[in-house]
Amino acid sequence: MLNKLLNWGFNGNTWGWFHCLAGGALAKIFVCRGETPYKAVIAVALIAVLWEVIEYFAETGAKPADVYGSAERFYYDAAGDIILAVACAMLVVGC
């Protein structure tokens, strides 16, 4: 499980770094607008999860195996995206 997360969720994840960048940028925007660091990270986590749900239906048409090769690979990719976004958000706001 950890090996697949590392390979599919992080190392083989082409868009993961964009999710990381977005998580950090959004967290900084939320904090600059007056939110607490905790609320900023929670907001980033919710946005990241919502993004992956939208991606699931919009990109794959509820058939992730057609796009990612298998549904399992999509789920690891999505988990990597969410983890990277939240981790960068925590790093930026100092949690």
C-alpha positions as CSV (number, residue, x, y, z in Angstrom):
1,M,0.0,0.0,0.0
2,L,2.7,2.5,1.0
3,N,4.7,1.5,-2.1
4,K,1.8,2.2,-4.4
5,L,1.2,5.6,-2.7
6,L,4.8,6.5,-3.2
7,N,4.9,5.3,-6.8
8,W,1.5,6.3,-8.1
9,G,0.5,9.0,-5.6
10,F,3.8,11.0,-5.5
11,N,6.5,9.9,-7.9
12,G,4.4,9.0,-10.9
13,N,1.9,11.8,-10.3
14,T,2.5,14.4,-13.1
15,W,0.0,16.9,-11.7
16,G,0.9,16.4,-8.0
17,W,3.2,19.4,-7.8
18,F,0.5,21.7,-9.2
19,H,-1.8,20.5,-6.4
20,C,1.0,21.2,-3.9
21,L,1.5,24.7,-5.3
22,A,-2.3,25.4,-5.2
23,G,-2.6,24.1,-1.7
24,G,0.2,26.5,-0.5
25,A,-1.1,29.4,-2.4
26,L,-4.7,29.0,-1.3
27,A,-3.7,28.6,2.4
28,K,-1.6,31.8,2.1
29,I,-4.6,33.6,0.6
30,F,-6.9,32.4,3.3
31,V,-4.5,33.5,6.1
32,C,-4.0,36.9,4.5
33,R,-7.7,37.4,4.4
34,G,-7.9,36.8,8.2
35,E,-8.6,33.1,8.6
36,T,-6.7,31.2,11.2
37,P,-4.0,28.8,10.0
38,Y,-6.1,25.8,11.1
39,K,-9.2,27.0,9.1
40,A,-7.0,27.7,6.1
41,V,-5.7,24.2,6.1
42,I,-9.2,22.7,6.6
43,A,-10.4,24.9,3.7
44,V,-7.6,23.6,1.5
45,A,-8.4,20.0,2.4
46,L,-12.0,20.5,1.6
47,I,-11.2,22.1,-1.8
48,A,-8.7,19.3,-2.6
49,V,-11.3,16.6,-1.9
50,L,-14.0,18.4,-3.8
51,W,-11.5,18.9,-6.7
52,E,-10.8,15.1,-6.8
53,V,-14.5,14.3,-6.8
54,I,-15.1,16.7,-9.7
55,E,-12.1,15.2,-11.5
56,Y,-13.5,11.7,-11.0
57,F,-16.7,12.5,-12.8
58,A,-15.5,15.1,-15.3
59,E,-12.3,13.6,-16.4
60,T,-13.0,9.9,-16.1
61,G,-16.8,9.9,-16.6
62,A,-16.9,7.6,-13.5
63,K,-14.6,5.1,-15.4
64,P,-11.1,5.9,-14.0
65,A,-9.7,2.7,-15.5
66,D,-10.1,4.2,-19.0
67,V,-7.9,7.2,-18.1
68,Y,-5.5,5.9,-15.4
69,G,-5.2,2.3,-16.3
70,S,-7.1,1.1,-13.2
71,A,-9.4,2.5,-10.6
72,E,-6.9,1.7,-8.0
73,R,-4.3,3.9,-9.7
74,F,-6.8,6.8,-9.8
75,Y,-7.4,6.5,-6.1
76,Y,-3.7,6.5,-5.2
77,D,-3.2,9.5,-7.5
78,A,-6.1,11.3,-5.9
79,A,-4.8,10.5,-2.4
80,G,-1.4,11.8,-3.4
81,D,-2.9,15.1,-4.7
82,I,-4.8,15.7,-1.5
83,I,-1.9,14.8,0.7
84,L,0.4,17.1,-1.2
85,A,-2.0,20.0,-1.2
86,V,-2.6,19.7,2.6
87,A,1.0,19.2,3.4
88,C,2.1,22.3,1.5
89,A,-0.8,24.3,3.0
90,M,0.5,23.3,6.5
91,L,4.0,24.2,5.6
92,V,3.0,27.6,4.3
93,V,0.9,28.6,7.3
94,G,3.2,27.1,9.9
95,C,1.0,24.3,11.3
